[in-house]
Amino acid sequence: MAKAPDAFRTISEAAEDVGVPQHVLRFWETKFAFVTPLKRAGGRRFYRPQDLAVLRGLKRLLHDEGMTIRGVQKLHRTRGIKAVAGGDVPELEVEGADVSMREPAASAAPNLSILRVALARVEAARMRMERALSA
């Protein structure tokens, strides 16, 4: 008999549902303060349906879209938990240039758009350094 849609899930059930190993869920708890399953006696984790929605969004952002951990943290700070759960990948504006919080996949060959993003990041960092040094 299957569980009801609103039933709590164990870490093994959550990991299977999201499509990642259990240790990844535990790691995400250390990196994202908003990943907070209920913990019962003995430290057993139980995930609510809204927790699973957030975990699915995290997986999409980190694994499918190639966002960085810092990028997801910033997304949460700026747009909230709904943006993370929805798996929304925003474009950021950095000194007039649109820069994604995505990182290129390790296996992907660099292309012009990735190089432009990297250049925009370097230029933004240079400008921040110049402002800090001149202050």
N, C-alpha and C positions, 0 to 999 in steps of 0.2 A: 504494500500500500504506500503510495507516494505522500509526501508531506504537503500540507496546505501551503498555498503561495505566501501567506503571511507568517509561517512558522520560522523559528530561529534555526540557523544552520550551524553545524560544527565547522571547525576549520577545514576538515577534509572535504566536507560537502561544499563549502564556500570555494575552496581551491579548485575543485572539479568544475563548479559552476562558472567561475571566472576564467579558468583555463591556464592557471599558473600553479607551480608547486606550493606547498604549505609554507616553506621557508621564505618564499617571496612575500607572502602576506605578513609574516612576522617582521620581515625587513621593512616593508612599507609602514608598519606601525612605528618603527623607530624614526623614519624620515618624514612622515606626515602626521601631524598632531590630530588631524581630523579623521584618521582611521582609528576608530575606537570601538572595537567589539566589546560586548559585555563579557566580563570575566567572572566565573563562578568559583566556588571553593576548589582548591587544587589548581587554579590557574587555567581551567578550560575556557576556551573562547567560544562565544556564540554570536553569530552575525545576524542582524536584523535585515529585513528586505531592503531598507534604505542603505545599510552598510554595503550590501551586495551591489546596489546601483553605483555607489561611489567606487567600489573596487573594479567594476566593469569599466567605468569611465577612466580610472587610473591606468588600467591595462591598455585601453585604447590609446590614451595619450602617450604613455611611456613606450609601449611595445610596438604599436601600429603606426603612430604618428611620429615617433622618434623624439618626443620632447624630453628635456632633461628633468632631473628631480627638482633642481632650482626653478626651472620654468613652471613646473606644476605648482610648486610652493607659491610662486609669484601669482600665478593664475588664481589660486585659492585666496590669496591676500587681496587681490584687486577685484575679482569678480564673484567670489564666494563658492560655496560647496556645490551649488547647482551647476555651475560651469564645469566643475571637475566631474560631477556625476554624468553630465551630458556629453563629456568628452570633447568639448569645444576647444579648438585650437585657434587662439587669437593671434592677430598680427599686432606687434607693438610699434609705436612710433618712437624712433630714436633720432633726435636732432634732424627731423624732417624726412627720415628714411623709414620705410616700413621694414621691420625686422621681426622675423618669426622666433618663437621660443623653441623651435625645433632644432634638433641636431641632425646632421646627415648620418645615415646609416653607415656603419663601419664598412660594409661590403660595397656600398655604392661608390661609383667613380665620381670625383668632384665634377660639378658642372658649373656653369656660369652663375646661376642663381645662388648656389651655395657659396661661391666665392664672393658674390656681392654682399650677402648676409655677413660673412666673416669680415669683409672690409668695413662694413657699416659698424660692426661691433668694435673693431679696432679703432676706427675714427672716433666713436663715441667715448671709448676709454681714454684716448689721447686728449680729447677735449676736457674730460673730467680731471685728468691729471694736470693739464695746463691751468685750469681754474683753481685747483687745489694749491698748486705751487705759487700762483700769483696772489693768493689771498694772504 
